[in-house]
Amino acid sequence: MDFLTNLVNNLNFEAILQLTCLALVVISGPVVIFLLAARGGDL
């Protein structure tokens, strides 16, 4: 049980959340450009 307790205590959930938000922002840019190109440039 000590292994699981140490694993949970060592995980930095704030860093994981920040990296997840950063990934969403970085991925959303090309997705928007692709959708604009697919629709012929019309929003």
CHARMM-style PDB file with segment names, atoms N, HN, CA, C and O in Angstrom:
ATOM      1  N   MET     1       0.826  -1.198   0.000  1.00  0.00      PROA
ATOM      2  CA  MET     1       0.000   0.000   0.000  1.00  0.00      PROA
ATOM      3  C   MET     1       0.863   1.251   0.000  1.00  0.00      PROA
ATOM      4  O   MET     1       0.432   2.303  -0.472  1.00  0.00      PROA
ATOM      5  N   ASP     2       2.082   1.146   0.527  1.00  0.00      PROA
ATOM      6  HN  ASP     2       2.432   0.291   0.911  1.00  0.00      PROA
ATOM      7  CA  ASP     2       2.973   2.301   0.546  1.00  0.00      PROA
ATOM      8  C   ASP     2       3.316   2.753  -0.869  1.00  0.00      PROA
ATOM      9  O   ASP     2       3.485   3.945  -1.127  1.00  0.00      PROA
ATOM     10  N   PHE     3       3.416   1.790  -1.782  1.00  0.00      PROA
ATOM     11  HN  PHE     3       3.278   0.822  -1.572  1.00  0.00      PROA
ATOM     12  CA  PHE     3       3.748   2.151  -3.165  1.00  0.00      PROA
ATOM     13  C   PHE     3       2.675   3.044  -3.761  1.00  0.00      PROA
ATOM     14  O   PHE     3       2.994   4.058  -4.383  1.00  0.00      PROA
ATOM     15  N   LEU     4       1.401   2.684  -3.582  1.00  0.00      PROA
ATOM     16  HN  LEU     4       1.143   1.860  -3.077  1.00  0.00      PROA
ATOM     17  CA  LEU     4       0.307   3.485  -4.127  1.00  0.00      PROA
ATOM     18  C   LEU     4       0.251   4.858  -3.474  1.00  0.00      PROA
ATOM     19  O   LEU     4       0.000   5.856  -4.150  1.00  0.00      PROA
ATOM     20  N   THR     5       0.480   4.918  -2.170  1.00  0.00      PROA
ATOM     21  HN  THR     5       0.684   4.107  -1.621  1.00  0.00      PROA
ATOM     22  CA  THR     5       0.451   6.200  -1.460  1.00  0.00      PROA
ATOM     23  C   THR     5       1.554   7.114  -1.968  1.00  0.00      PROA
ATOM     24  O   THR     5       1.325   8.303  -2.192  1.00  0.00      PROA
ATOM     25  N   ASN     6       2.750   6.565  -2.150  1.00  0.00      PROA
ATOM     26  HN  ASN     6       2.935   5.599  -1.968  1.00  0.00      PROA
ATOM     27  CA  ASN     6       3.857   7.370  -2.662  1.00  0.00      PROA
ATOM     28  C   ASN     6       3.605   7.821  -4.097  1.00  0.00      PROA
ATOM     29  O   ASN     6       3.970   8.936  -4.472  1.00  0.00      PROA
ATOM     30  N   LEU     7       2.991   6.970  -4.889  1.00  0.00      PROA
ATOM     31  HN  LEU     7       2.695   6.065  -4.584  1.00  0.00      PROA
ATOM     32  CA  LEU     7       2.705   7.320  -6.280  1.00  0.00      PROA
ATOM     33  C   LEU     7       1.723   8.484  -6.352  1.00  0.00      PROA
ATOM     34  O   LEU     7       1.916   9.417  -7.132  1.00  0.00      PROA
ATOM     35  N   VAL     8       0.682   8.430  -5.547  1.00  0.00      PROA
ATOM     36  HN  VAL     8       0.525   7.672  -4.913  1.00  0.00      PROA
ATOM     37  CA  VAL     8      -0.327   9.497  -5.553  1.00  0.00      PROA
ATOM     38  C   VAL     8       0.274  10.788  -5.010  1.00  0.00      PROA
ATOM     39  O   VAL     8      -0.030  11.866  -5.521  1.00  0.00      PROA
ATOM     40  N   ASN     9       1.108  10.705  -4.001  1.00  0.00      PROA
ATOM     41  HN  ASN     9       1.355   9.829  -3.586  1.00  0.00      PROA
ATOM     42  CA  ASN     9       1.706  11.905  -3.412  1.00  0.00      PROA
ATOM     43  C   ASN     9       2.724  12.550  -4.341  1.00  0.00      PROA
ATOM     44  O   ASN     9       2.910  13.766  -4.298  1.00  0.00      PROA
ATOM     45  N   ASN    10       3.384  11.762  -5.176  1.00  0.00      PROA
ATOM     46  HN  ASN    10       3.233  10.774  -5.211  1.00  0.00      PROA
ATOM     47  CA  ASN    10       4.413  12.305  -6.054  1.00  0.00      PROA
ATOM     48  C   ASN    10       3.845  12.885  -7.341  1.00  0.00      PROA
ATOM     49  O   ASN    10       4.532  13.655  -8.013  1.00  0.00      PROA
ATOM     50  N   LEU    11       2.607  12.540  -7.707  1.00  0.00      PROA
ATOM     51  HN  LEU    11       2.050  11.915  -7.161  1.00  0.00      PROA
ATOM     52  CA  LEU    11       2.011  13.089  -8.913  1.00  0.00      PROA
ATOM     53  C   LEU    11       1.663  14.553  -8.673  1.00  0.00      PROA
ATOM     54  O   LEU    11       1.022  14.908  -7.684  1.00  0.00      PROA
ATOM     55  N   ASN    12       2.101  15.381  -9.597  1.00  0.00      PROA
ATOM     56  HN  ASN    12       2.622  15.092 -10.401  1.00  0.00      PROA
ATOM     57  CA  ASN    12       1.811  16.803  -9.492  1.00  0.00      PROA
ATOM     58  C   ASN    12       0.620  17.102 -10.404  1.00  0.00      PROA
ATOM     59  O   ASN    12       0.776  17.310 -11.607  1.00  0.00      PROA
ATOM     60  N   PHE    13      -0.565  17.118  -9.807  1.00  0.00      PROA
ATOM     61  HN  PHE    13      -0.692  16.950  -8.829  1.00  0.00      PROA
ATOM     62  CA  PHE    13      -1.785  17.256 -10.596  1.00  0.00      PROA
ATOM     63  C   PHE    13      -1.886  18.632 -11.243  1.00  0.00      PROA
ATOM     64  O   PHE    13      -2.476  18.770 -12.315  1.00  0.00      PROA
ATOM     65  N   GLU    14      -1.321  19.643 -10.608  1.00  0.00      PROA
ATOM     66  HN  GLU    14      -0.842  19.531  -9.737  1.00  0.00      PROA
ATOM     67  CA  GLU    14      -1.351  20.980 -11.197  1.00  0.00      PROA
ATOM     68  C   GLU    14      -0.541  21.011 -12.486  1.00  0.00      PROA
ATOM     69  O   GLU    14      -0.973  21.603 -13.475  1.00  0.00      PROA
ATOM     70  N   ALA    15       0.622  20.383 -12.483  1.00  0.00      PROA
ATOM     71  HN  ALA    15       0.973  19.902 -11.680  1.00  0.00      PROA
ATOM     72  CA  ALA    15       1.452  20.342 -13.686  1.00  0.00      PROA
ATOM     73  C   ALA    15       0.759  19.542 -14.784  1.00  0.00      PROA
ATOM     74  O   ALA    15       0.818  19.918 -15.955  1.00  0.00      PROA
ATOM     75  N   ILE    16       0.104  18.445 -14.418  1.00  0.00      PROA
ATOM     76  HN  ILE    16       0.056  18.139 -13.467  1.00  0.00      PROA
ATOM     77  CA  ILE    16      -0.603  17.633 -15.400  1.00  0.00      PROA
ATOM     78  C   ILE    16      -1.740  18.438 -16.015  1.00  0.00      PROA
ATOM     79  O   ILE    16      -1.956  18.386 -17.226  1.00  0.00      PROA
ATOM     80  N   LEU    17      -2.468  19.183 -15.184  1.00  0.00      PROA
ATOM     81  HN  LEU    17      -2.293  19.226 -14.201  1.00  0.00      PROA
ATOM     82  CA  LEU    17      -3.574  20.002 -15.688  1.00  0.00      PROA
ATOM     83  C   LEU    17      -3.066  21.102 -16.615  1.00  0.00      PROA
ATOM     84  O   LEU    17      -3.673  21.370 -17.652  1.00  0.00      PROA
ATOM     85  N   GLN    18      -1.965  21.736 -16.248  1.00  0.00      PROA
ATOM     86  HN  GLN    18      -1.472  21.519 -15.405  1.00  0.00      PROA
ATOM     87  CA  GLN    18      -1.409  22.797 -17.083  1.00  0.00      PROA
ATOM     88  C   GLN    18      -0.933  22.253 -18.423  1.00  0.00      PROA
ATOM     89  O   GLN    18      -1.156  22.881 -19.458  1.00  0.00      PROA
ATOM     90  N   LEU    19      -0.286  21.102 -18.417  1.00  0.00      PROA
ATOM     91  HN  LEU    19      -0.105  20.592 -17.576  1.00  0.00      PROA
ATOM     92  CA  LEU    19       0.173  20.503 -19.669  1.00  0.00      PROA
ATOM     93  C   LEU    19      -1.001  20.080 -20.544  1.00  0.00      PROA
ATOM     94  O   LEU    19      -0.929  20.173 -21.769  1.00  0.00      PROA
ATOM     95  N   THR    20      -2.081  19.617 -19.920  1.00  0.00      PROA
ATOM     96  HN  THR    20      -2.139  19.542 -18.925  1.00  0.00      PROA
ATOM     97  CA  THR    20      -3.269  19.232 -20.679  1.00  0.00      PROA
ATOM     98  C   THR    20      -3.886  20.451 -21.348  1.00  0.00      PROA
ATOM     99  O   THR    20      -4.252  20.400 -22.522  1.00  0.00      PROA
ATOM    100  N   CYS    21      -4.003  21.554 -20.601  1.00  0.00      PROA
ATOM    101  HN  CYS    21      -3.706  21.596 -19.647  1.00  0.00      PROA
ATOM    102  CA  CYS    21      -4.564  22.781 -21.185  1.00  0.00      PROA
ATOM    103  C   CYS    21      -3.667  23.301 -22.304  1.00  0.00      PROA
ATOM    104  O   CYS    21      -4.167  23.752 -23.334  1.00  0.00      PROA
ATOM    105  N   LEU    22      -2.366  23.243 -22.117  1.00  0.00      PROA
ATOM    106  HN  LEU    22      -1.960  22.876 -21.280  1.00  0.00      PROA
ATOM    107  CA  LEU    22      -1.441  23.689 -23.154  1.00  0.00      PROA
ATOM    108  C   LEU    22      -1.594  22.845 -24.411  1.00  0.00      PROA
ATOM    109  O   LEU    22      -1.597  23.371 -25.524  1.00  0.00      PROA
ATOM    110  N   ALA    23      -1.722  21.543 -24.233  1.00  0.00      PROA
ATOM    111  HN  ALA    23      -1.720  21.115 -23.329  1.00  0.00      PROA
ATOM    112  CA  ALA    23      -1.892  20.655 -25.384  1.00  0.00      PROA
ATOM    113  C   ALA    23      -3.185  20.975 -26.130  1.00  0.00      PROA
ATOM    114  O   ALA    23      -3.207  20.959 -27.361  1.00  0.00      PROA
ATOM    115  N   LEU    24      -4.267  21.266 -25.394  1.00  0.00      PROA
ATOM    116  HN  LEU    24      -4.249  21.278 -24.395  1.00  0.00      PROA
ATOM    117  CA  LEU    24      -5.530  21.601 -26.051  1.00  0.00      PROA
ATOM    118  C   LEU    24      -5.407  22.880 -26.868  1.00  0.00      PROA
ATOM    119  O   LEU    24      -5.939  22.965 -27.975  1.00  0.00      PROA
ATOM    120  N   VAL    25      -4.715  23.867 -26.333  1.00  0.00      PROA
ATOM    121  HN  VAL    25      -4.282  23.798 -25.434  1.00  0.00      PROA
ATOM    122  CA  VAL    25      -4.549  25.131 -27.050  1.00  0.00      PROA
ATOM    123  C   VAL    25      -3.688  24.927 -28.287  1.00  0.00      PROA
ATOM    124  O   VAL    25      -3.997  25.455 -29.356  1.00  0.00      PROA
ATOM    125  N   VAL    26      -2.607  24.162 -28.147  1.00  0.00      PROA
ATOM    126  HN  VAL    26      -2.355  23.734 -27.279  1.00  0.00      PROA
ATOM    127  CA  VAL    26      -1.686  23.950 -29.270  1.00  0.00      PROA
ATOM    128  C   VAL    26      -2.366  23.157 -30.380  1.00  0.00      PROA
ATOM    129  O   VAL    26      -2.159  23.440 -31.560  1.00  0.00      PROA
ATOM    130  N   ILE    27      -3.173  22.170 -30.011  1.00  0.00      PROA
ATOM    131  HN  ILE    27      -3.341  21.940 -29.052  1.00  0.00      PROA
ATOM    132  CA  ILE    27      -3.836  21.334 -31.012  1.00  0.00      PROA
ATOM    133  C   ILE    27      -4.997  22.071 -31.673  1.00  0.00      PROA
ATOM    134  O   ILE    27      -5.295  21.830 -32.843  1.00  0.00      PROA
ATOM    135  N   SER    28      -5.655  22.967 -30.936  1.00  0.00      PROA
ATOM    136  HN  SER    28      -5.413  23.162 -29.986  1.00  0.00      PROA
ATOM    137  CA  SER    28      -6.841  23.624 -31.483  1.00  0.00      PROA
ATOM    138  C   SER    28      -6.506  24.566 -32.637  1.00  0.00      PROA
ATOM    139  O   SER    28      -7.345  24.776 -33.513  1.00  0.00      PROA
ATOM    140  N   GLY    29      -5.315  25.134 -32.660  1.00  0.00      PROA
ATOM    141  HN  GLY    29      -4.633  24.964 -31.948  1.00  0.00      PROA
ATOM    142  CA  GLY    29      -4.940  26.046 -33.739  1.00  0.00      PROA
ATOM    143  C   GLY    29      -4.984  25.392 -35.106  1.00  0.00      PROA
ATOM    144  O   GLY    29      -5.724  25.858 -35.972  1.00  0.00      PROA
ATOM    145  N   PRO    30      -4.224  24.333 -35.335  1.00  0.00      PROA
ATOM    146  CA  PRO    30      -4.282  23.655 -36.632  1.00  0.00      PROA
ATOM    147  C   PRO    30      -5.659  23.080 -36.959  1.00  0.00      PROA
ATOM    148  O   PRO    30      -6.032  23.007 -38.130  1.00  0.00      PROA
ATOM    149  N   VAL    31      -6.414  22.675 -35.950  1.00  0.00      PROA
ATOM    150  HN  VAL    31      -6.111  22.734 -34.999  1.00  0.00      PROA
ATOM    151  CA  VAL    31      -7.754  22.146 -36.197  1.00  0.00      PROA
ATOM    152  C   VAL    31      -8.646  23.239 -36.782  1.00  0.00      PROA
ATOM    153  O   VAL    31      -9.400  22.990 -37.722  1.00  0.00      PROA
ATOM    154  N   VAL    32      -8.560  24.446 -36.228  1.00  0.00      PROA
ATOM    155  HN  VAL    32      -7.947  24.649 -35.465  1.00  0.00      PROA
ATOM    156  CA  VAL    32      -9.364  25.554 -36.743  1.00  0.00      PROA
ATOM    157  C   VAL    32      -8.961  25.882 -38.181  1.00  0.00      PROA
ATOM    158  O   VAL    32      -9.822  26.100 -39.034  1.00  0.00      PROA
ATOM    159  N   ILE    33      -7.665  25.916 -38.448  1.00  0.00      PROA
ATOM    160  HN  ILE    33      -6.966  25.738 -37.755  1.00  0.00      PROA
ATOM    161  CA  ILE    33      -7.192  26.202 -39.806  1.00  0.00      PROA
ATOM    162  C   ILE    33      -7.682  25.128 -40.772  1.00  0.00      PROA
ATOM    163  O   ILE    33      -8.117  25.445 -41.879  1.00  0.00      PROA
ATOM    164  N   PHE    34      -7.616  23.871 -40.367  1.00  0.00      PROA
ATOM    165  HN  PHE    34      -7.263  23.614 -39.467  1.00  0.00      PROA
ATOM    166  CA  PHE    34      -8.081  22.787 -41.230  1.00  0.00      PROA
ATOM    167  C   PHE    34      -9.580  22.903 -41.508  1.00  0.00      PROA
ATOM    168  O   PHE    34     -10.022  22.705 -42.640  1.00  0.00      PROA
ATOM    169  N   LEU    35     -10.360  23.225 -40.473  1.00  0.00      PROA
ATOM    170  HN  LEU    35     -10.001  23.386 -39.553  1.00  0.00      PROA
ATOM    171  CA  LEU    35     -11.800  23.357 -40.669  1.00  0.00      PROA
ATOM    172  C   LEU    35     -12.115  24.528 -41.589  1.00  0.00      PROA
ATOM    173  O   LEU    35     -13.016  24.428 -42.422  1.00  0.00      PROA
ATOM    174  N   LEU    36     -11.397  25.626 -41.455  1.00  0.00      PROA
ATOM    175  HN  LEU    36     -10.666  25.707 -40.779  1.00  0.00      PROA
ATOM    176  CA  LEU    36     -11.602  26.763 -42.352  1.00  0.00      PROA
ATOM    177  C   LEU    36     -11.281  26.371 -43.790  1.00  0.00      PROA
ATOM    178  O   LEU    36     -12.029  26.708 -44.707  1.00  0.00      PROA
ATOM    179  N   ALA    37     -10.191  25.672 -43.989  1.00  0.00      PROA
ATOM    180  HN  ALA    37      -9.583  25.398 -43.244  1.00  0.00      PROA
ATOM    181  CA  ALA    37      -9.825  25.254 -45.346  1.00  0.00      PROA
ATOM    182  C   ALA    37     -10.846  24.271 -45.907  1.00  0.00      PROA
ATOM    183  O   ALA    37     -11.179  24.334 -47.090  1.00  0.00      PROA
ATOM    184  N   ALA    38     -11.337  23.381 -45.085  1.00  0.00      PROA
ATOM    185  HN  ALA    38     -11.066  23.329 -44.124  1.00  0.00      PROA
ATOM    186  CA  ALA    38     -12.300  22.378 -45.549  1.00  0.00      PROA
ATOM    187  C   ALA    38     -13.624  23.019 -45.938  1.00  0.00      PROA
ATOM    188  O   ALA    38     -14.316  22.540 -46.836  1.00  0.00      PROA
ATOM    189  N   ARG    39     -13.972  24.109 -45.252  1.00  0.00      PROA
ATOM    190  HN  ARG    39     -13.409  24.498 -44.522  1.00  0.00      PROA
ATOM    191  CA  ARG    39     -15.247  24.783 -45.555  1.00  0.00      PROA
ATOM    192  C   ARG    39     -15.091  25.880 -46.590  1.00  0.00      PROA
ATOM    193  O   ARG    39     -16.042  26.615 -46.855  1.00  0.00      PROA
ATOM    194  N   GLY    40     -13.942  26.004 -47.167  1.00  0.00      PROA
ATOM    195  HN  GLY    40     -13.169  25.407 -46.952  1.00  0.00      PROA
ATOM    196  CA  GLY    40     -13.728  27.004 -48.200  1.00  0.00      PROA
ATOM    197  C   GLY    40     -13.455  28.395 -47.646  1.00  0.00      PROA
ATOM    198  O   GLY    40     -13.585  29.377 -48.376  1.00  0.00      PROA
ATOM    199  N   GLY    41     -13.086  28.502 -46.398  1.00  0.00      PROA
ATOM    200  HN  GLY    41     -12.980  27.703 -45.805  1.00  0.00      PROA
ATOM    201  CA  GLY    41     -12.742  29.784 -45.803  1.00  0.00      PROA
ATOM    202  C   GLY    41     -13.904  30.533 -45.193  1.00  0.00      PROA
ATOM    203  O   GLY    41     -13.733  31.647 -44.699  1.00  0.00      PROA
ATOM    204  N   ASP    42     -15.090  29.936 -45.220  1.00  0.00      PROA
ATOM    205  HN  ASP    42     -15.229  29.030 -45.621  1.00  0.00      PROA
ATOM    206  CA  ASP    42     -16.257  30.592 -44.627  1.00  0.00      PROA
ATOM    207  C   ASP    42     -16.495  30.063 -43.224  1.00  0.00      PROA
ATOM    208  O   ASP    42     -16.523  28.855 -42.993  1.00  0.00      PROA
ATOM    209  N   LEU    43     -16.668  30.994 -42.290  1.00  0.00      PROA
ATOM    210  HN  LEU    43     -16.645  31.976 -42.478  1.00  0.00      PROA
ATOM    211  CA  LEU    43     -17.040  30.589 -40.953  1.00  0.00      PROA
ATOM    212  C   LEU    43     -18.542  30.357 -40.869  1.00  0.00      PROA
ATOM    213  OT1 LEU    43     -19.054  30.006 -39.806  1.00  0.00      PROA
TER     214      LEU     43
END
